[in-house]
């Protein structure tokens, strides 16, 4: 069965759902991305690892990784194998020191939080990529196409135009573009102080 390897790009805040974040995964040798909506605790666990923040006391995923290490259990891979009714179906493959292999069903966000702590690879299927993924270059070509009312480059737009563009991006759940626009607006606000 063909698999596509993914890497974690980052997390963006998604104001469509209160306390929801989008975990962005990127195809390792490509431009396609998959957004996964996750809750605040999972976003915090992933963000802390991405930013190399060490909590004064171990967080749940840190504890799980420590237990696995103590008992010589390794996380071999995370496999996002299906997408049904808006939910990613995921399993982790664990191997112990006696080469026993176990597959466990789990939430994608938990598995990815553990993968970041253990260095395990993350995979998906072409079907999941086709159903949930997007090509950033294609999206930018469509999103940033010249219009008679707005300049074609984000940096050339007024704050009001950027706010409108950000709102449209959020409505389309294009959190990456929304985050890029938010960064431009934040930079402007900081420089105007």
Secondary structure by P-SEA (a helix, b strand, c coil): cbbbbbbbcbbbbbcccccbbbbbbbcccccbbbbbbbcaaaaaaaaaaaaccccccccaaaaaaaaaaaaccccccccccccccccccbbbbbbccccbbbbbbbbaaaaaaaaaacbbbbbbcaaaaaaccccaaaaaaaaaccccccccccccccaaaaaaaaaaaaaacaaaaaaaaaaaaaaaaaaac
